[in-house]
């Protein structure tokens, strides 16, 4: 695959400046399906829906949320059939959204937003509120996936919102009512029997990290309410946190055919700070901290027994949000991920929304400071007894990754990583793969969002070949910002990247911050990464800028 340089944009509009503030403004709903204007040709076999979620409402009355992740979750859906496309969007009607809307103020503390007493309450009621536990939030806006005949929206908390395929909210499920869980990852894995696996952490007593199994929707008979089966979640593995007061934060994990891979990252959450903030209804975002001297420690767990293997693998300073894929090869576990050079690079996690809305971000940051790139790690499973500490335990010939026995312990392995793209064209994240064919198996391609020179937000898409370490890129005009790309194979495809013409596509929602332009669904040829079609929504209809989502066939 020939590499198309992400940083050589020949578009005539590349020199123009377009503020990105509209990506962080309140989005109107589109409650009924509207037809999109298709330009180009959509493959006739494509029949399904791309559904996505993200923050979409940031202001209630005179109060505004302080962080992008705190906006009310809004779902949007592009449905494709017989070459035609419709669009719809609706807010998730969480209790937090309903209360905030009714009272026209922020009533629930969020990740980066504190609450204040009701200004309409009496002085005594306002004083009394400081001695009451604040309400628990149920706003979700990070990811959405199909579950039986329903959709489930989630975030990094143990609260799920269930939704119909028409985007109508059914209700929430709080996993803390059935298992001990304080945080939960928003990136599930799916088993062969349609079981769902998530990772999470509990902070009651000594902190532990967990792998959780949720049974398939079809496993619960006699009801069509998806909350019944979601509430049957069970913890199948627990890993004691290495720190009692500062457990690590993790956003995703790996799953191969036989193993789970969980990482205690170099970003930790101060429980002492968090308890005080939760009790007073304060934001918790500044309770997170990054230690570049800390080790990222990887644990490997048997999917069959739930037991953690005794050997641990460590690498200094590593932090990541998203794994790409993991697989087993010749008694090794290979894990690919999109890493950050440090926690501060992840601006959307650490910076207030106001920086993006007033373009202050552009003055504070330059594209060259963003250092995030795809990496590979290899964990050898068979460690010869009494092997010397200077002997590389990685025996795979196609990787430069290393693994050495730590002199302090036979059960601790020091690993090094390998970049999956050359430096300079590797700013890519939000990865997706051909999940059905390749998750947990050896693979070749992944797809993600990236940056280009002189831009400050993810404004390009990439297809990466992890074998040749090369990439193809798509870039629209300078005012267009695409979402995470989702790979959709032909229903009869047997290969990861089927060679038949238009037998695989990549779909992405694209927001255009130029007020004279319309947002659209982008359809790319999954092999060549060339445009096949765009489906423009009508004027005055907006596609919310979203975080994650998924595609399902109709």
N, C-alpha and C positions, 0 to 999 in steps of 0.2 A: 504494500500500500504506500503510494507516494505521499510524502508529507506536504501538506499545505500550510505555510507559515501563518500562524494566528496573528502575527504582528505586522504583516504586510497587507494592509487593507487598502485596496485601490478604489473604494467607493468614493464618489465625488463629495459626499456629504460628511466624510470622516472628520473634516476640520471644523464642522459646526458644533456649537455648544448647545446641549439640550439638558435642562434641569431634570433631575430624577425625582423631584419632590412629589410628582403625581403618582408615583408608585406607592407612596405612603399616605395618601389621602383616602378619605372614606369612599368606598365603592358602592354604587347603587345596585340593587338586586335586579335581576331579570327573571321574574317569577314564572313566566311561561316560555315554552320553546319558541325561539325565533330562527328563521332560516338564515344561514350565512351565505355570502356571495362567493361561490367557488370559482377560482381562477386557476386554470391548469386541469390536470386529470388525476383523480383519486382512483387507485386500483379498485376494480369492482368487487374483489373478494373482501375488502376491508369493511367489516360490519361490526360495530361495537361502540363503546363510549370511553373517552378519556375523561376521568374525573379527578379534580385537583382541589387542594385546600390551602388556604393561607390567611393571614390577618387582613381584615377588610373594613373594620370600623375602629377609628382611633379617638373619637371625640363623642362625649355625651354632655349635652348642655354646654357649660363653659369649661368642663374638665377634659383634658386630653391625657391619653396614656403616654408614658415616658419611654417605652421600649417597643420596637417593632413586633416582638413576639407577644405583646400584650393585646394587640388588636383582636377584636371579635372574629372568630373563625367564619370564613365564607367559602362555600363550595361552589365550584363551577364545573360544567360538563359540556363537552363537545360530543355529540352523537353522530356517527357516520353510518350511512346505509345507501347502497346503490349510487354511490358517487355524490350524494347530497349530505349536507351537514346542518345540524341545528345546535343552538347554544342556549344554556340556561344557567342561572346562578341564584343561590339562596344562602342567607345566613343560617348557621347552626343555632337553633333556638335553645341554647343552654340556659340554665337558671341565671347565670351571671349576665348573659346578654339580655334576658327579659327584665331582670331587676335594674340593670344599668339604664335600659331604655325607658322603663316606667318612671324611674326617679330622676332621669337625666343627670346622673352623676356616676362616678366610679364607686361601686359598692363592695367590690371584692379585690383584695390585693393580688397582683399578678407578679410575674417574674421580675420586672423592672419598675413596677408602679405601686406606690403605697396608697392606702385609703385614708380618708379623713372622716371624722364624725359627720353625720347628716346635718347640714347647716339649718335645716328646717326643724330639727328636734329642739326640745327645751334644753336649757342649760344643764339641768339635772340629768336628762337622758344622754346628753353628749358626754358628761362626766362619767356616767355609769358605763358607757360603751367602752371606755378605756380598760375596764376590768372584766370584759367579756371576750371570749374567744372570737376572733373574726370569722365570718363565713368562709367555707371552703370553696375554692374556685372549681368550675367545671368547664371553662373555656378551652377548646381544643382547636389547633390550627396548623399542625405540623405535617400530618400525613393522613391518608385515607386509603382503605383497601376493601375489597369485596369479601363478604362473609355470608355464604349461602345466597339468599336472594336479597340481601341487604348490603349496606355500606357501613363501615366503621371508621370514624375519624378519631385521631389520637394525637397526643403530644407527649412530652417527657414526664408525664404524671400517670398514676394508675387509673385515671378516669377516661373511659371511652364514651363517645357519643354514637348512638346507632341511628342510621338514616335510611330511608327508602331510596330506591333507584330514581325516584322523582325528586330527590333532595329534600324530602320532608323529614323533620326530626322526629324520631320515635321516642328517644329518651336516653339517659345516661346509665352507665354501669361503673360502680366504684369498686375496684378490685381489692381495696383495703378492707372491705367488709367480709371478704372470704379468705384472703391470704395476707401475710405480713409483707407489705410493700409500700415504700415511700416514693421512690422514683421508678419510672419504667421507660424503656427505650421506645421511640416512635418508629422503629424499623424492624418489623416482624420478619421472621422466616416462615416458610410454609413447608410442611412435611408431605410425604408421599400420600398420606391418608387425609390430607387437607387440615391436619392439626396446625395450629399457629403457635409459634415459639417467640417469646420476647425475653429480653433480659431486664433486670431491674435491681434495685437496692432497697434494703430495709434498715431503718435506724433505731428501731426499738431494741433496747439492750445493746449488746455489741453489734456494730454494723456488719451486715452481710450483703454480698452480691448474689443474685439468683438467676437461674434460668427457669422460665415459667412456660408451662404447656397449657394451651386453651384448646378444648376438644372441637372437632368439626361441628359446624352448625347442624348437620344432619344427624348427629349423634344424640340429639335430644328430641324425643318423640312427643307428639300431642300438643305442640305449641308452635306458632309461627313468630314468636317474639324472640329476636336474636339475643336479647339480654339473658334469657334463661341458660343458654349454653355458654355465653361469655362468662357468666358468674360461676361456672364450674372449673375455673382456672385452678391449677395446682403447681406448686413449686416442685421441680424435679431435681434441682441441684442447688447447693448453697456453698458459697466461698467466703470464709471469714475475711473481713477487710483487714488490710495490713496496718491501718491506722484506726484507732478508736474514735478520735475526735475530728479527723479530717479524711473521711473516706473519699475515694476517687469518683469522678464523674465519667460516665460512659454514655455515648449516644447510639452506638450500634455494636454488633458482634458478628462473628463468622459462624457458618455452619457447613460442614462437609457431609459426606455420606455417613460417617461414623462418629464425628466429633462436633462439639461446640468449641469456639475459641472466644474467650472473654478477656478483656484487657482492663487492668487497673491503670488508668492513664496518669499523666503528670499534672492534670487539673484536679483539684480537690475542692470539697465543700466543707466549710467550717460549720460543724454542728452547733457550736456555742453561739456563733453569730446567727445562725439560722433559727434556732429556738427563740431567741429574743425578737427577731423580726417577725416570725410567724405569730407570736403571742400579741404583738402590737399592730399587726396588719401592715407591716412595712415590706418593701421590696427585698428580694433575696439575691439579686444579681451580683452585688458586691461581696457576697459570702463565698464566691468562687475565687480561687487563686491558682496561679501556674508557677511551678517550680522547675526551672530548666535543669537543675542539678538532680532532680528526682528520676528514678527509673520507671519506665513503663513496663509493667509486668504482665505477661500473657499466661493464662491458664488454659489447659486443654481438658475437656470433659467428655467422657464417653456418652454418646447418645443412648446406648443400650442400658447402661447401669446407672447413669447419673453421677458416677464417681469422678472426682478430679484426679487426673494423672499426677504422680508425685513430682515430676520434673517441671520447673518453671523456666520461662525464657524472658530475658530482660534486655532493654535497650535504653540508653539515656535520653531524656528530654523529649521523647516522642509524644505528640498529641494529634488526635484526629477526631473528626466527627463520623466519617462514613467509611465503612469497609466497601470494597468493590466486589470481591469474590474470594472464596477459599476452596481448596481441594487437597486431596491426598495423592502423593506420587512417590512410589518406591520407598515407603516407610518414612516419608516426610509429610508434614502439613505445610502447605503454601498459603500465605495470606497476603492479598493485595488490598491496599487502602489509600485514601487520599489524605495526606498528612499536612499539618501546618508547622511552620518553623517555630512558632510560639503562639500562645493563646491570644495575644493582642492582635495578631493578624486576622483573627476571626472577628472582624469589626461588628458584624450583625449580632454577635453574641454579647459583645462587651460595650458597645457604644449606644448612647441614647438616640432615639428616633429623630430628635431635633437636628442632629448633625446632618442627616440625610435630607431632611425637608428644606433646610436653608442653604444647602450646598456647602456648608462648612467643612464637610468631609473632604471636598476637593482641595481645600486649602491646608488641611491637616495631613493629608496623605498623598502619596505619589504612587503610580502603578508599580514602580520598581521596588517598593517596600513590601509588596505582597508576595510572600514566599510560601506557597502551598503547592504540593506536587504529589503525583501518584508514586507509591513505593511498594516494593515487594519484601516480605520477610519469609524466611524458611525455618521451620522448627523440626529438627530430626527427632524421630520418636524412639529409635533404638540407639541407646548410648552405650558403647562398649565399656565394660568395666575396666577401670584403671587406665583409660585412654589419657594421653598427656594433654595438658591444658593448652598446648600450642598446636594441637591437631584439629583441623577444620572438620567438623562433623557433618557438614552438608556435602552430599555426594552427587547431587543433581548437576549435570554438565551444562545446563542451559542458563544457569544463574550465577551471579557474582556474590550472592548472599553468603555470609559465613555464620558459623555457630561454634563457639569454643566453650569448653567446660570452665566454669568459674573456679579459681583455685580454692575458694573458701568452702565450696560445697559440691558434691557430686550430683546434686539435684537442681543446680542452678546453672543455666546456660546463657552466656553472653552472645547476643546476635547482632549482626550488622545488616543494613538494608541495601537495596538496589533500586535506583530510579527507573521508572518505566517509560520516561520520556526524557529527551535531552534538555538540559537546563536552558531556559529562555523560551521554550514553547510548552511548558509543563504546568501552567497555572490553570488547573482544571479540578473540578469538584462535583458534587451531587451526582455520583456515578450510577449508571444503570447498565444491566447486562440482559442478554436473552435468558431470562430467569428460568423459564420452564426447561430449557435444554441444558443450561450450563451451571446453574447454581450448585455449588458443592462439587463441581466437576472441572477438569482441566478445560480451559477456554482460551479464546484468542482476543476478543474484542470487548471494549466497554465504551460507554457514551456518557458525556458529561457537559457541564457548562463551564465557560472559561472567560478570561479577560483578554483585551487587546491593549496595545500601547496607547497611552494617554487617556484611557478610560478607567473608571473607578468602580465599576459594578459589572457583574457577570453579564456580558452582552454578546456572547458567541457560543456555539455548540461545537463539540468535538467528538470524533470517533477515533479511539486509540487502539492500535494493534500492539498488544503486549509482547508479541514474539519479535517483531521487527523494530519495536520502539519508535513507531512513527504514527502520524495522525492525519486525519482529514478534518477540515474545519468548515463551518457555515457561519457567515456573518451577514446580517441584513444591513439596513441603513444605521447611521449613528444614533438614531433615536429609538431603536428597537431593542427590547430586552426579553430574551427567550427564557422560558422555564426549563426545568429539568427535562431532558429528552427521554422519551419512553420508546423502547424497541418493541415492535409488533411483528411477529413472524406470520407467514402464510399458514393457514390451518393445517396444510398437508406437508409443511416443510420438515425435513429430517435432519438438516445440517444447521450448525450455529448461524452461518451466514450464507443461506441458500443461494446457489449460483444462478437460478432462474431469474429472468427479468421481472423486476418489481414484486418479487416474492417475499420482501421484507421492507417495512417502512419504519421510520422514526418520526414520532409525533411530539410536538411541543406547542404550548400556548405562547404567544408573543404579544407583549404589551408595547405600544408605541407612545412615547411621551410627547411626540409632536402633535399638538392639538388638532392639526388639520388632517391627521392620518387615523386609520381605524386599526384596532387590534385584530388578531387573526389566529387561526389554527394553522400551523406549519406542517406540511407533509414532505418528508425527505425520503429519497431512495436509501434504504438502509445499507446498501453496499457501496454506492458511489458517493453518497452524502450530497447529491445534487437535488435541487428542489423539484418536486413533482406537482405540488399544488399549494395554494393558500386559500383559506376559507375565512373571509372578512365578515366580522359581525356588523350589524347595522350601525349607522351613525347614532350617537347618544347612548349606545350600549357599550359598556366597558368590561374587559376581561380582567378580573382581579389578579394582581401579581401574587403568585402562589409559591409555596415551598416544595411540597412533594405531592405525588399522586400515583395513579395506576390506570391501566387500561383493562377492560374486560369485554369479551365478545358477547354479542347479542344472539 
